[in-house]
Amino acid sequence: NAGPFASGPFVSVNCASIPMGLLESELFGYENGAFTGAKKSGQPGKFELAEGGTLFLDEINSIPLDMQVKLLRVLQDKKITRIGGTSNIELHVKIIAASNENLWELVQRGQFRADLFYRLNVITIHIPPLCQHADDIPIIAKNIVQRLSKSYNEKIDIAKEAYELLM
């Protein structure tokens, strides 16, 4: 929140939810007439929409190897070219990537590019599943209930039995 990209947009992309044939156009955008069914005016990609802010690439492990090469080039050059375009667009975007699998293991199996792994692996935050730290469940639940109570202007509470079921 205090960094140079804090006041910019936050754009989130679930890489697993986008059909692989559309991933490139979603990330990099496209120009008028780039392909059948394209909007006549073209479309900016998620990188352009995140300009000056943060692009969150969730489930980055689902990106196919050929697309990983293109993503690596963008991260190295800090430029994109829309599909069907001829000019480069400079980028000033912070990238956050998340994976539901161990990326290093995928690298070792040849399913994720090592160079992309090293480009993304600046700061790693391992978040264990909630079942491995169930003692946090009451704290999280109380926080959610407090926010709901405040937004509905009602006193809401959770029964002790409900906490036990959640845990």
Secondary structure by P-SEA (a helix, b strand, c coil): cccccccbbbbbbcccccccccccccccccccccccccccccccccccccccbbbbbcccccccaaaaaaaaaaaaacccccccccbbbbbbbbbbbbbcccaaaaaaaccccaaaaaaaccbbbbbccccccccaaaaaaaaaaaaaaaaacccccccaaaaaaac
